[in-house]
Amino acid sequence: MSMFPVSSLFGAVPFWGSRRGLGACLLAAFVTMPAWAISDDSNLSVPLLQQGEVEIGAIRAVGLGYGSPPEADASDAELFSSIDALSDVMVFPIWVAGPVTANAYSKIANKVAQATGLGNIAVIYPDIGEPYRSVFRQIIEGIEDKAKGRVTSFAVGANSNAGELNDSLRRSDTRVVIALGRQGVKATTGLDGDIDVVVGGVLSSPESGARNQHVNTLSPDPALLFSRLKGMMPKVRRIFTVYDPRQNEWLMELAREGARKQGLELVVYPAQDLRSAMRAYQEILSSADSSRDALWLPQDSTTVEESSVLPLVLQESWASNLAVFSSSFSHVKRGVLFSLYPDNVELGRHLAGNALSIIAEGRRGEPALSPLREVLMAVNLRTAKHLGLSTGRLQSFDMAFPEQ
């Protein structure tokens, strides 16, 4: 059994492991939790049973109890020895102070992945001009910060050679690719099947969903939007929205739950063409009560068409003092009350966390689709004043229109 020093991550913590070779998968981790060991910064709150076993993906964590510095008895030593004898298992006894939750195990797994070098991360992003290049560079900055230097970046164009890219990824021992933007996702279709893909910087789930993809969309989490709305307009009780089920049924499921937690009623109008969407908006705008209702515009190319739908909604809502908020940043400049948009560096850190978790768990998870939670806020001050909102109700915001 070999020893790996990890004092920079966990303090003076023994860290033992056996591996099959470069790039071997982490299959088991054993965690003991005496309170003397280290000061924990993981915001842990709910204690694990003193003796118990939790399986997280491919990581099996066994809690052997709290107490004084560990002096392994015969049964503990026999347990570690028998498991470490398996050729495809890595054993990491890690002592963590305080009670530990399942969420904490994934954080520990991230740190294990960072420390042991179990495969690297590559970022594939579009070779594109400004201002989009700067956006991708900020996301990559966050990825590099979280992954601690284990990142290789590849800018790809429309005619990039998939074979050359695949060879480069193999040479760099790439375990997970973070694909940014549609062009980045397209470039992953010809990669080796044992490379996992985390997707970021896209508006919706890519059509090329054959690979196991962890897709992080640019659609803000409805729960965050509704929370900001309630902070600004606490008398709102009902939210209307029009959406295309082919694009956003997954988002409406999150929206219903987010509205429920805020004590709001969500009224949805499915529409699969422009004509149906226009009828829905006309019904909403003619019946909404501006003292208790608001209208949410999701990112939806069918129902939030910008040459006809958006001008109608803005004109009629202004006339009736109805609050309109949007998932699209560009709508704030045109007159909606507020929107949430990506904090690019924090988004990069989140994507790197996804990749590190995959590496640490040593196996693929189910394909996942997630909303944007790393957000900043933009507000239209002219619209806020028109709706009678005081500056104290605007909460903190990161950008304002009209620009001062």
MARMISE-36924 format. One record per residue (C-alpha): residue in three letters; y, x, z. Coordinates in nm, 3 decimals. Layout:
(ALA, (Y, X, Z))
...
END
This chain:
(MET, (0.000, 0.000, 0.000))
(SER, (0.336, 0.146, -0.099))
(MET, (0.667, 0.128, 0.086))
(PHE, (0.993, 0.017, -0.078))
(PRO, (1.318, 0.076, 0.116))
(VAL, (1.548, -0.225, 0.105))
(SER, (1.783, -0.162, 0.394))
(SER, (2.085, -0.248, 0.176))
(LEU, (1.956, -0.603, 0.134))
(PHE, (1.795, -0.691, 0.464))
(GLY, (1.902, -0.428, 0.716))
(ALA, (1.630, -0.214, 0.869))
(VAL, (1.345, -0.425, 0.738))
(PRO, (0.995, -0.308, 0.646))
(PHE, (0.920, -0.398, 0.286))
(TRP, (0.564, -0.341, 0.168))
(GLY, (0.415, -0.410, -0.169))
(SER, (0.145, -0.339, -0.419))
(ARG, (0.188, -0.392, -0.793))
(ARG, (-0.019, -0.374, -1.108))
(GLY, (0.244, -0.180, -1.302))
(LEU, (0.587, -0.213, -1.451))
(GLY, (0.690, -0.573, -1.491))
(ALA, (0.414, -0.713, -1.268))
(CYS, (0.474, -1.065, -1.143))
(LEU, (0.551, -1.144, -0.782))
(LEU, (0.269, -1.374, -0.675))
(ALA, (0.284, -1.379, -0.297))
(ALA, (0.534, -1.306, -0.024))
(PHE, (0.464, -1.316, 0.348))
(VAL, (0.761, -1.376, 0.572))
(THR, (0.774, -1.332, 0.951))
(MET, (1.080, -1.434, 1.146))
(PRO, (1.147, -1.262, 1.481))
(ALA, (1.502, -1.321, 1.599))
(TRP, (1.570, -0.955, 1.672))
(ALA, (1.534, -0.833, 1.316))
(ILE, (1.864, -0.880, 1.132))
(SER, (2.175, -1.091, 1.111))
(ASP, (2.111, -1.352, 0.842))
(ASP, (2.382, -1.467, 0.597))
(SER, (2.183, -1.739, 0.419))
(ASN, (2.337, -2.043, 0.597))
(LEU, (1.996, -2.145, 0.730))
(SER, (1.986, -2.454, 0.948))
(VAL, (1.649, -2.630, 0.969))
(PRO, (1.371, -2.436, 1.144))
(LEU, (1.033, -2.383, 0.986))
(LEU, (0.728, -2.452, 1.201))
(GLN, (0.648, -2.147, 1.408))
(GLN, (0.315, -2.119, 1.235))
(GLY, (0.306, -2.256, 0.882))
(GLU, (0.276, -2.197, 0.514))
(VAL, (0.515, -2.301, 0.237))
(GLU, (0.443, -2.258, -0.134))
(ILE, (0.747, -2.224, -0.362))
(GLY, (0.649, -2.190, -0.725))
(ALA, (0.423, -1.888, -0.732))
(ILE, (0.558, -1.753, -0.402))
(ARG, (0.356, -1.838, -0.095))
(ALA, (0.551, -1.779, 0.225))
(VAL, (0.365, -1.777, 0.555))
(GLY, (0.565, -1.808, 0.876))
(LEU, (0.391, -1.618, 1.156))
(GLY, (0.635, -1.721, 1.427))
(TYR, (0.944, -1.607, 1.613))
(GLY, (0.957, -1.369, 1.903))
(SER, (0.971, -1.005, 1.991))
(PRO, (0.940, -0.716, 1.741))
(PRO, (0.617, -0.771, 1.551))
(GLU, (0.315, -0.587, 1.673))
(ALA, (0.051, -0.713, 1.435))
(ASP, (-0.265, -0.811, 1.614))
(ALA, (-0.610, -0.772, 1.461))
(SER, (-0.605, -1.111, 1.290))
(ASP, (-0.264, -1.043, 1.130))
(ALA, (-0.375, -0.702, 1.006))
(GLU, (-0.695, -0.848, 0.864))
(LEU, (-0.494, -1.122, 0.688))
(PHE, (-0.256, -0.876, 0.523))
(SER, (-0.532, -0.637, 0.427))
(SER, (-0.752, -0.902, 0.266))
(ILE, (-0.468, -1.043, 0.055))
(ASP, (-0.326, -0.704, -0.040))
(ALA, (-0.671, -0.609, -0.168))
(LEU, (-0.631, -0.858, -0.452))
(SER, (-0.526, -0.670, -0.766))
(ASP, (-0.274, -0.927, -0.887))
(VAL, (-0.093, -0.991, -0.559))
(MET, (0.214, -0.827, -0.410))
(VAL, (0.265, -0.857, -0.033))
(PHE, (0.611, -0.836, 0.121))
(PRO, (0.634, -0.871, 0.502))
(ILE, (1.005, -0.939, 0.559))
(TRP, (1.155, -1.004, 0.902))
(VAL, (1.443, -1.251, 0.899))
(ALA, (1.648, -1.356, 1.201))
(GLY, (1.664, -1.722, 1.290))
(PRO, (1.511, -2.042, 1.154))
(VAL, (1.421, -2.044, 0.784))
(THR, (1.422, -2.326, 0.530))
(ALA, (1.254, -2.360, 0.192))
(ASN, (1.591, -2.293, 0.026))
(ALA, (1.611, -1.965, 0.213))
(TYR, (1.281, -1.849, 0.064))
(SER, (1.425, -1.874, -0.288))
(LYS, (1.725, -1.667, -0.175))
(ILE, (1.489, -1.406, -0.031))
(ALA, (1.291, -1.415, -0.356))
(ASN, (1.611, -1.341, -0.551))
(LYS, (1.671, -1.036, -0.335))
(VAL, (1.311, -0.922, -0.379))
(ALA, (1.350, -0.952, -0.757))
(GLN, (1.674, -0.752, -0.747))
(ALA, (1.517, -0.479, -0.535))
(THR, (1.186, -0.433, -0.709))
(GLY, (1.286, -0.435, -1.075))
(LEU, (1.026, -0.686, -1.189))
(GLY, (1.160, -0.712, -1.543))
(ASN, (1.517, -0.722, -1.670))
(ILE, (1.762, -0.985, -1.791))
(ALA, (1.915, -0.997, -2.139))
(VAL, (2.216, -1.205, -2.241))
(ILE, (2.235, -1.331, -2.598))
(TYR, (2.575, -1.469, -2.694))
(PRO, (2.759, -1.557, -3.018))
(ASP, (2.941, -1.282, -3.206))
(ILE, (3.259, -1.486, -3.230))
(GLY, (3.634, -1.432, -3.219))
(GLU, (3.892, -1.523, -2.957))
(PRO, (3.949, -1.725, -2.750))
(TYR, (3.576, -1.796, -2.720))
(ARG, (3.476, -1.430, -2.697))
(SER, (3.677, -1.395, -2.374))
(VAL, (3.504, -1.700, -2.230))
(PHE, (3.160, -1.551, -2.295))
(ARG, (3.273, -1.216, -2.157))
(GLN, (3.376, -1.386, -1.830))
(ILE, (3.037, -1.556, -1.804))
(ILE, (2.864, -1.222, -1.867))
(GLU, (3.083, -1.062, -1.599))
(GLY, (2.945, -1.312, -1.348))
(ILE, (2.589, -1.253, -1.468))
(GLU, (2.625, -0.876, -1.430))
(ASP, (2.779, -0.913, -1.085))
(LYS, (2.490, -1.128, -0.958))
(ALA, (2.212, -0.932, -1.128))
(LYS, (2.343, -0.595, -1.007))
(GLY, (2.336, -0.402, -1.333))
(ARG, (1.997, -0.512, -1.467))
(VAL, (2.155, -0.682, -1.770))
(THR, (2.161, -0.597, -2.140))
(SER, (2.390, -0.798, -2.370))
(PHE, (2.339, -0.877, -2.741))
(ALA, (2.604, -1.039, -2.961))
(VAL, (2.434, -1.232, -3.241))
(GLY, (2.570, -1.372, -3.565))
(ALA, (2.440, -1.633, -3.805))
(ASN, (2.229, -1.374, -3.990))
(SER, (2.098, -1.169, -3.698))
(ASN, (1.751, -1.019, -3.745))
(ALA, (1.511, -1.192, -3.504))
(GLY, (1.249, -0.917, -3.531))
(GLU, (1.496, -0.642, -3.439))
(LEU, (1.624, -0.849, -3.147))
(ASN, (1.270, -0.907, -3.024))
(ASP, (1.192, -0.533, -3.043))
(SER, (1.508, -0.450, -2.848))
(LEU, (1.416, -0.697, -2.574))
(ARG, (1.066, -0.550, -2.542))
(ARG, (1.205, -0.197, -2.516))
(SER, (1.436, -0.304, -2.233))
(ASP, (1.148, -0.473, -2.045))
(THR, (1.319, -0.811, -2.067))
(ARG, (1.161, -1.083, -1.856))
(VAL, (1.427, -1.356, -1.893))
(VAL, (1.690, -1.420, -2.161))
(ILE, (2.013, -1.600, -2.080))
(ALA, (2.120, -1.765, -2.406))
(LEU, (2.487, -1.865, -2.429))
(GLY, (2.617, -2.119, -2.679))
(ARG, (2.433, -2.280, -2.968))
(GLN, (2.415, -1.954, -3.161))
(GLY, (2.263, -1.776, -2.863))
(VAL, (2.003, -2.051, -2.822))
(LYS, (1.916, -2.041, -3.192))
(ALA, (1.850, -1.668, -3.168))
(THR, (1.580, -1.724, -2.903))
(THR, (1.352, -1.931, -3.127))
(GLY, (1.170, -1.623, -3.260))
(LEU, (1.123, -1.441, -2.929))
(ASP, (0.791, -1.351, -2.771))
(GLY, (0.637, -1.646, -2.591))
(ASP, (0.622, -1.468, -2.255))
(ILE, (1.002, -1.439, -2.232))
(ASP, (1.164, -1.724, -2.040))
(VAL, (1.497, -1.866, -2.154))
(VAL, (1.788, -1.987, -1.941))
(VAL, (2.050, -2.171, -2.148))
(GLY, (2.420, -2.191, -2.064))
(GLY, (2.748, -2.270, -2.235))
(VAL, (2.621, -2.574, -2.431))
(LEU, (2.744, -2.933, -2.422))
(SER, (2.397, -3.088, -2.420))
(SER, (2.030, -2.999, -2.437))
(PRO, (1.952, -2.796, -2.753))
(GLU, (1.743, -2.970, -3.016))
(SER, (1.513, -2.667, -3.033))
(GLY, (1.346, -2.760, -2.704))
(ALA, (1.001, -2.626, -2.781))
(ARG, (1.044, -2.331, -2.545))
(ASN, (1.048, -2.364, -2.166))
(GLN, (1.424, -2.381, -2.126))
(HIS, (1.637, -2.414, -1.815))
(VAL, (1.947, -2.574, -1.968))
(ASN, (2.279, -2.562, -1.783))
(THR, (2.518, -2.792, -1.968))
(LEU, (2.898, -2.794, -1.967))
(SER, (2.903, -3.161, -1.862))
(PRO, (3.055, -3.169, -1.510))
(ASP, (2.839, -3.320, -1.239))
(PRO, (2.945, -3.687, -1.210))
(ALA, (2.921, -3.661, -0.831))
(LEU, (3.198, -3.397, -0.834))
(LEU, (3.415, -3.609, -1.065))
(PHE, (3.373, -3.918, -0.847))
(SER, (3.447, -3.721, -0.531))
(ARG, (3.774, -3.589, -0.677))
(LEU, (3.868, -3.940, -0.793))
(LYS, (3.811, -4.084, -0.445))
(GLY, (4.024, -3.809, -0.294))
(MET, (4.311, -3.895, -0.528))
(MET, (4.267, -4.273, -0.535))
(PRO, (4.075, -4.389, -0.224))
(LYS, (4.119, -4.758, -0.312))
(VAL, (3.905, -4.727, -0.626))
(ARG, (3.581, -4.924, -0.591))
(ARG, (3.446, -4.952, -0.946))
(ILE, (3.404, -4.709, -1.237))
(PHE, (3.345, -4.812, -1.599))
(THR, (3.195, -4.586, -1.864))
(VAL, (3.066, -4.617, -2.222))
(TYR, (2.789, -4.381, -2.335))
(ASP, (2.526, -4.317, -2.600))
(PRO, (2.181, -4.325, -2.433))
(ARG, (2.050, -4.076, -2.690))
(GLN, (2.293, -3.817, -2.556))
(ASN, (2.360, -3.902, -2.194))
(GLU, (2.089, -4.115, -2.034))
(TRP, (2.000, -3.816, -1.812))
(LEU, (2.365, -3.789, -1.702))
(MET, (2.389, -4.159, -1.619))
(GLU, (2.094, -4.124, -1.383))
(LEU, (2.292, -3.859, -1.193))
(ALA, (2.607, -4.071, -1.217))
(ARG, (2.443, -4.374, -1.056))
(GLU, (2.332, -4.165, -0.761))
(GLY, (2.670, -3.992, -0.734))
(ALA, (2.853, -4.326, -0.738))
(ARG, (2.624, -4.471, -0.473))
(LYS, (2.694, -4.183, -0.237))
(GLN, (3.069, -4.232, -0.281))
(GLY, (3.044, -4.606, -0.216))
(LEU, (3.137, -4.684, -0.577))
(GLU, (2.999, -4.933, -0.828))
(LEU, (2.918, -4.778, -1.165))
(VAL, (2.932, -5.021, -1.460))
(VAL, (2.777, -4.870, -1.774))
(TYR, (2.802, -4.987, -2.137))
(PRO, (2.538, -4.832, -2.366))
(ALA, (2.654, -4.794, -2.727))
(GLN, (2.487, -4.614, -3.017))
(ASP, (2.764, -4.650, -3.276))
(LEU, (3.142, -4.649, -3.293))
(ARG, (3.175, -5.023, -3.346))
(SER, (2.974, -5.103, -3.032))
(ALA, (3.176, -4.849, -2.836))
(MET, (3.508, -5.001, -2.946))
(ARG, (3.392, -5.349, -2.841))
(ALA, (3.292, -5.214, -2.500))
(TYR, (3.628, -5.047, -2.444))
(GLN, (3.817, -5.361, -2.547))
(GLU, (3.615, -5.562, -2.294))
(ILE, (3.678, -5.308, -2.019))
(LEU, (4.050, -5.272, -2.089))
(SER, (4.105, -5.648, -2.098))
(SER, (3.927, -5.717, -1.767))
(ALA, (3.975, -5.407, -1.549))
(ASP, (4.177, -5.434, -1.228))
(SER, (4.396, -5.122, -1.205))
(SER, (4.420, -5.152, -0.825))
(ARG, (4.046, -5.094, -0.779))
(ASP, (3.898, -4.982, -1.113))
(ALA, (3.890, -4.657, -1.314))
(LEU, (3.746, -4.551, -1.650))
(TRP, (3.534, -4.237, -1.697))
(LEU, (3.504, -4.068, -2.038))
(PRO, (3.185, -3.856, -2.054))
(GLN, (3.128, -3.584, -2.311))
(ASP, (2.983, -3.808, -2.581))
(SER, (3.042, -3.767, -2.954))
(THR, (2.954, -4.131, -3.027))
(THR, (3.151, -4.322, -2.764))
(VAL, (3.443, -4.085, -2.703))
(GLU, (3.542, -4.030, -3.065))
(GLU, (3.879, -3.857, -3.057))
(SER, (4.057, -3.995, -3.365))
(SER, (4.019, -4.366, -3.286))
(VAL, (3.863, -4.426, -2.942))
(LEU, (4.072, -4.182, -2.739))
(PRO, (4.415, -4.298, -2.870))
(LEU, (4.320, -4.662, -2.802))
(VAL, (4.200, -4.587, -2.449))
(LEU, (4.508, -4.380, -2.363))
(GLN, (4.754, -4.634, -2.500))
(GLU, (4.597, -4.940, -2.337))
(SER, (4.527, -4.771, -2.003))
(TRP, (4.886, -4.646, -1.982))
(ALA, (5.017, -4.998, -2.044))
(SER, (4.792, -5.145, -1.772))
(ASN, (4.820, -4.854, -1.521))
(LEU, (4.444, -4.801, -1.533))
(ALA, (4.328, -4.456, -1.418))
(VAL, (4.125, -4.270, -1.680))
(PHE, (3.947, -3.943, -1.603))
(SER, (3.732, -3.734, -1.833))
(SER, (3.453, -3.478, -1.852))
(SER, (3.646, -3.299, -2.132))
(PHE, (3.920, -3.054, -2.039))
(SER, (4.114, -3.110, -2.363))
(HIS, (4.172, -3.477, -2.274))
(VAL, (4.394, -3.385, -1.979))
(LYS, (4.659, -3.244, -2.208))
(ARG, (4.647, -3.567, -2.410))
(GLY, (4.702, -3.789, -2.107))
(VAL, (4.393, -3.858, -1.891))
(LEU, (4.450, -3.815, -1.518))
(PHE, (4.217, -3.521, -1.455))
(SER, (3.907, -3.332, -1.563))
(LEU, (3.678, -3.059, -1.434))
(TYR, (3.609, -2.751, -1.644))
(PRO, (3.395, -2.436, -1.604))
(ASP, (3.472, -2.154, -1.367))
(ASN, (3.327, -1.902, -1.611))
(VAL, (3.256, -1.617, -1.369))
(GLU, (3.090, -1.847, -1.116))
(LEU, (2.889, -2.008, -1.396))
(GLY, (2.763, -1.661, -1.491))
(ARG, (2.655, -1.596, -1.133))
(HIS, (2.470, -1.928, -1.130))
(LEU, (2.288, -1.847, -1.456))
(ALA, (2.188, -1.507, -1.320))
(GLY, (2.054, -1.678, -1.008))
(ASN, (1.836, -1.900, -1.228))
(ALA, (1.702, -1.593, -1.408))
(LEU, (1.636, -1.399, -1.088))
(SER, (1.446, -1.695, -0.942))
(ILE, (1.219, -1.707, -1.248))
(ILE, (1.152, -1.334, -1.219))
(ALA, (1.082, -1.356, -0.847))
(GLU, (0.850, -1.654, -0.876))
(GLY, (0.652, -1.481, -1.149))
(ARG, (0.589, -1.795, -1.352))
(ARG, (0.765, -2.052, -1.565))
(GLY, (0.899, -2.372, -1.415))
(GLU, (0.927, -2.706, -1.587))
(PRO, (1.208, -2.739, -1.844))
(ALA, (1.522, -2.849, -1.660))
(LEU, (1.859, -3.000, -1.757))
(SER, (2.147, -2.949, -1.513))
(PRO, (2.514, -3.054, -1.505))
(LEU, (2.803, -2.815, -1.445))
(ARG, (2.879, -2.758, -1.076))
(GLU, (3.082, -2.435, -1.098))
(VAL, (3.412, -2.604, -1.174))
(LEU, (3.790, -2.584, -1.171))
(MET, (4.026, -2.883, -1.187))
(ALA, (4.299, -2.975, -1.438))
(VAL, (4.550, -3.254, -1.367))
(ASN, (4.808, -3.435, -1.581))
(LEU, (5.113, -3.459, -1.354))
(ARG, (5.297, -3.702, -1.582))
(THR, (5.003, -3.945, -1.570))
(ALA, (4.970, -3.904, -1.194))
(LYS, (5.336, -3.991, -1.148))
(HIS, (5.301, -4.292, -1.379))
(LEU, (5.010, -4.418, -1.163))
(GLY, (5.220, -4.376, -0.850))
(LEU, (5.013, -4.094, -0.699))
(SER, (5.192, -3.873, -0.448))
(THR, (5.155, -3.497, -0.475))
(GLY, (4.961, -3.503, -0.149))
(ARG, (4.691, -3.713, -0.318))
(LEU, (4.637, -3.464, -0.599))
(GLN, (4.432, -3.228, -0.380))
(SER, (4.418, -2.871, -0.501))
(PHE, (4.410, -2.811, -0.876))
(ASP, (4.383, -2.505, -1.094))
(MET, (4.579, -2.613, -1.402))
(ALA, (4.845, -2.877, -1.463))
(PHE, (4.985, -3.053, -1.771))
(PRO, (5.249, -3.084, -1.897))
(GLU, (5.276, -2.709, -1.844))
(GLN, (5.558, -2.618, -1.608))
END
